Amino acid sequence: MKIVYCGCGRFGVDSLNAIKASKHQLVHVITHPEKQAGRGKKLRANDVEQWAQQNNVPLTAIQDANCADGVELLKKLAPDLLVVIAFGQKMSPEIISVPKKGAINVHGSLLPKYRGAAPINWAIINGEKKTGVTIITLAQTMDAGEMLAKAEMEISDDATADIVHDELARLAAPLLIKTIDKIEAGTAVYSKQDNTAATKAPKLKKTDGVIDWSKSATEIHNRIRGFWYWPGAVADFVSAKSGKRFTVTFARTKVIENTVKHQPGLINPELNVECGVGTLKILELKPHGGKLMDFKSFLNGRAGGAGDYFTRPEDFK
C-alpha cells in the first residue's frame, strides 16, 4: 500500500524504519516546521524530519496539516493509508476521508486509559504496573477512535519516562506493520472503546514538576520517574547554615520505609529525605545548569548534610 506518514516525535522513528523495511511504499512524510532550540535558539529539525532527510523520503513541513494546502497535498499524493504518530494535532474529517483505507494512529497507552498528550508520563506518575500501545483509527474526539491492535509491557519500579518511551516505540513498530498488513488484506478487526473507562493524560506543564514533600515517598518517587527528563521534578536545596538555595532536578530515587516522622523535605541523619509517609533516598540529581551527579557528591560540593532541607523553588514559573 501507498502510505503517507504524519509525525514529529522520536516515538515514531522505529515505526518509520519498520514501514520502510516492509513491502509497503512510504511515499511521503508530513511534519511540522523547524523550531528554535537550545541556548542559541537555533532552528532545529525534529527527529522525523531528520529521518526523512537521511532516508531520502519526500518531506513536507507544514504548520497546520488541515489547511487548504495540506488537504490539497494529501489529495495529490492519493495514499491508501495515512499513519499518524506523535503529531500533536487533530486531523479534520476532510483529511481523514482522503486515504482509501483510512487513517490510523499509534497511541502510547492501553486505551481507553490515558487519552491525551502525555500518556507515558501519567501512567508512571499514577504508579501503573503495566502500559502499552494501541493502534486506533482517527476520530474527531482525540484518541477515541476504534481499536485495531494492542500490545502491553510491564513498568518496572524504577523505570523513568524516557526509558518507557523508547521501549514502547520499539513495541509499536512490528505491531503497526501487522496491522497495516491486515488492513490491506481486509482482515482487520475494529473494536469500539469503552468511553466510560476513559482517563485523561493532559499535556505536561513545567509547574507540574514541583515536588510537594507532604506527599508519600512512593508518590514523589513516581512523579520523579514520570517527569524525567521533561519537565523534571524540581525542588530547592536549602542550606540550614547559610540559607543558600540551589534548584535541582531529581533523576533517580529509591523509596525507604520509615515510621519515624520528621518535617517533610528534611534531610535526615541517613541522608534520606523525609516525606509525608516514608523517606526517599536520592541516588542522582541535576543542579540547575549543571551535570547529573550522585547525591553525596552534590552535598559534598555544598558542605551539605543532615538538617538541610528541600522546599519549593522560589519564583518558579
C-alpha positions in Angstrom: 0.0 0.0 0.0 1.0 3.6 -0.5 1.5 5.2 2.9 1.8 8.8 4.0 3.3 9.4 7.5 2.4 12.3 9.7 4.5 12.9 12.8 7.2 14.9 14.6 8.4 13.0 17.6 11.1 10.4 18.2 8.4 8.0 19.3 7.6 7.2 15.6 11.1 6.7 14.3 11.1 2.9 14.9 7.8 2.7 13.1 9.2 4.7 10.2 12.1 2.2 9.9 9.6 -0.7 10.0 7.4 0.8 7.3 10.5 1.5 5.1 11.6 -2.1 5.5 8.2 -3.6 4.8 6.5 -4.4 1.5 4.6 -1.2 1.6 5.6 2.1 0.0 6.3 5.1 2.1 5.5 7.9 -0.4 5.7 11.0 1.8 6.4 12.3 5.3 4.5 15.3 6.7 5.9 17.1 9.8 5.9 20.5 11.5 8.5 23.2 10.6 11.8 23.6 12.4 11.7 25.2 15.8 14.2 27.2 17.8 16.1 25.0 20.4 19.0 25.2 22.8 20.7 28.2 24.3 21.5 29.7 20.9 17.8 29.4 19.8 18.9 28.0 16.5 16.4 26.3 14.2 16.5 22.6 14.6 14.8 19.9 12.6 12.7 17.4 14.6 13.5 13.7 14.6 11.1 12.8 11.9 12.4 15.5 9.5 16.0 14.3 10.2 14.9 10.7 9.5 13.2 11.6 6.2 16.3 13.6 5.0 18.6 10.7 5.9 16.5 8.2 4.2 15.7 10.2 1.1 11.9 10.2 1.7 10.0 13.1 0.2 9.1 15.6 3.0 6.7 18.5 3.6 6.9 20.6 6.8 3.6 22.3 7.4 2.3 24.1 10.5 -1.3 23.0 10.0 -2.0 19.8 8.1 -5.7 20.7 7.9 -5.1 23.9 6.0 -6.1 24.1 2.3 -2.5 23.3 1.2 -2.3 20.3 3.5 -5.6 18.8 2.2 -4.5 19.5 -1.4 -1.1 17.8 -0.8 -2.8 14.7 0.6 -5.2 14.5 -2.3 -2.4 14.8 -4.8 -0.4 12.0 -3.0 -3.6 9.8 -3.0 -2.3 7.4 -0.3 -4.0 4.1 0.6 -3.4 4.8 4.3 -2.4 7.7 6.5 -0.3 6.8 9.6 -0.2 9.5 12.3 2.2 9.2 15.3 3.1 11.9 17.8 1.9 14.7 15.5 0.2 16.8 18.2 -2.7 17.9 16.0 -6.2 16.6 15.5 -6.9 15.8 11.8 -10.0 17.2 10.2 -12.7 15.0 8.6 -11.6 16.2 5.2 -8.1 14.9 5.8 -9.3 11.6 7.3 -11.5 11.0 4.2 -8.7 11.2 1.7 -6.8 7.9 2.2 -8.6 4.9 0.5 -8.1 2.6 3.6 -8.5 5.3 6.2 -6.2 6.9 8.8 -4.6 5.3 11.9 -2.7 6.4 14.9 -0.3 4.7 17.3 -1.0 5.8 20.9 1.3 5.2 23.9 -1.2 3.7 26.3 -3.6 0.9 26.7 -6.7 2.8 25.6 -9.2 3.9 26.7 -6.9 4.7 29.6 -4.7 7.8 29.3 -6.1 9.6 26.3 -4.1 12.8 25.7 -0.7 14.2 25.0 1.3 12.6 27.8 0.1 9.0 28.3 3.5 7.6 29.2 4.2 10.1 31.9 0.9 9.9 33.6 0.9 6.1 33.6 4.2 6.2 35.6 3.1 9.1 37.8 0.0 7.2 38.8 2.0 4.1 39.7 0.8 1.8 36.9 2.5 -1.6 36.7 1.9 -2.1 33.0 1.3 0.0 30.0 1.4 -0.5 26.2 0.5 0.8 22.8 -2.9 0.9 21.0 -3.4 1.3 17.3 -6.6 3.2 16.5 -8.5 4.9 13.7 -8.5 8.7 13.8 -11.7 10.2 15.2 -13.0 13.7 16.0 -12.6 13.0 19.7 -8.9 12.8 20.4 -7.6 9.2 20.9 -11.2 7.9 20.9 -11.1 6.0 17.6 -11.8 2.3 17.0 -9.1 0.0 18.2 -7.3 -2.4 15.8 -4.4 -3.8 17.9 -2.8 -3.6 21.4 0.4 -4.7 22.9 1.4 -4.3 26.5 4.5 -4.3 28.7 5.5 -4.2 32.4 6.7 -1.0 34.0 9.5 -1.7 36.5 9.5 0.2 39.8 12.5 2.3 38.8 11.7 2.9 35.1 11.7 6.5 34.0 9.5 8.1 31.3 12.4 8.3 28.8 13.1 4.5 29.2 9.4 3.5 28.9 9.0 5.8 25.9 11.8 4.0 24.0 10.5 0.6 25.0 7.0 1.4 23.8 8.4 2.8 20.5 10.1 -0.5 19.8 7.0 -2.4 20.8 4.8 -0.4 18.4 6.8 -0.9 15.2 6.1 -4.6 14.5 2.5 -4.2 15.7 2.0 -1.4 13.2 3.2 -3.5 10.3 1.0 -6.4 11.2 -2.0 -4.0 11.5 -1.2 -2.4 8.1 -1.0 -5.9 6.5 -4.4 -6.8 8.0 -5.9 -3.5 6.7 -4.6 -4.3 3.2 -5.9 -7.8 3.4 -9.3 -6.7 4.7 -9.0 -8.8 7.8 -8.5 -6.1 10.4 -11.0 -6.2 13.3 -12.2 -2.8 14.6 -13.4 -2.6 18.2 -15.1 0.4 19.9 -13.5 1.9 23.0 -15.4 1.9 26.3 -15.8 5.6 26.8 -16.9 5.1 30.4 -13.4 3.7 31.2 -11.5 6.5 29.6 -9.0 8.5 31.6 -7.0 11.6 30.7 -3.3 12.3 30.2 -3.1 16.0 29.7 -0.1 17.9 28.3 2.6 18.4 30.9 3.4 21.9 32.3 6.7 23.0 33.8 5.0 23.6 37.1 3.7 20.0 37.3 7.2 19.0 38.3 7.4 21.0 41.6 7.6 18.5 44.4 5.2 18.5 47.3 7.1 16.8 50.1 4.0 16.3 52.2 3.1 13.5 49.7 4.2 9.9 50.3 7.7 8.8 49.3 6.1 6.5 46.7 4.0 9.3 45.2 7.1 11.5 44.9 9.2 8.7 43.5 6.6 8.1 40.8 6.5 11.8 39.9 10.3 11.9 39.6 10.2 8.9 37.3 7.3 10.3 35.3 8.7 13.8 34.8 12.2 12.7 33.8 13.6 14.2 31.7 11.0 16.9 31.0 9.6 18.9 32.7 11.7 17.4 35.5 10.7 17.0 39.2 12.3 20.0 40.9 12.9 21.5 44.4 15.3 23.9 46.0 18.0 22.5 48.3 18.4 24.9 51.2 21.5 25.0 53.5 20.4 25.3 57.1 23.7 27.1 58.0 23.9 29.7 55.2 20.4 29.8 53.9 21.7 29.5 50.3 19.4 27.8 47.8 20.2 25.6 44.9 17.5 24.5 42.4 17.8 20.8 41.5 16.0 18.3 39.2 15.8 14.8 40.6 16.7 11.9 38.3 16.8 8.6 40.3 15.4 7.8 43.7 14.5 4.9 45.9 11.6 4.6 48.4 12.7 3.8 52.0 10.0 2.7 54.5 10.3 4.7 57.8 7.9 5.0 60.7 9.8 7.9 62.3 8.1 11.2 61.4 10.1 14.4 60.7 9.4 17.6 58.8 8.7 16.8 55.1 11.7 17.8 53.0 14.2 17.5 55.8 17.4 15.6 55.1 17.7 13.1 58.0 20.9 11.6 59.6 20.9 8.8 57.0 20.9 11.5 54.3 17.5 10.4 53.1 14.7 13.0 52.6 11.6 12.9 54.8 8.2 12.7 53.1 4.6 12.8 54.3 4.9 9.0 54.5 8.2 7.2 54.3 11.6 8.6 53.2 13.3 9.0 49.8 16.8 8.0 49.1 18.2 10.4 46.4 20.5 8.5 44.0 21.1 11.1 41.3 20.1 14.7 40.7 21.0 17.5 38.4 21.7 21.0 39.7 20.3 23.8 37.6 22.7 24.5 34.8 24.9 21.6 35.9 25.5 18.0 35.2 23.9 14.8 36.5 25.6 13.7 39.8 25.1 11.4 42.8 23.6 12.9 45.9 26.7 12.6 48.1 28.8 14.5 45.6 26.2 17.2 45.5 26.2 17.5 49.3 30.0 17.4 49.5 30.2 20.3 47.0 27.9 22.4 49.1 29.0 21.4 52.6 25.6 19.9 53.0 24.2 17.1 55.1 21.6 16.2 57.8 19.5 19.2 58.8 19.5 20.8 55.4 16.2 20.5 53.5 14.4 20.6 50.2 11.5 23.0 49.6 9.5 24.6 46.7 11.7 26.6 44.3 11.4 30.4 44.7 9.6 32.3 41.9 9.2 29.0 39.9 7.3 29.5 36.6 
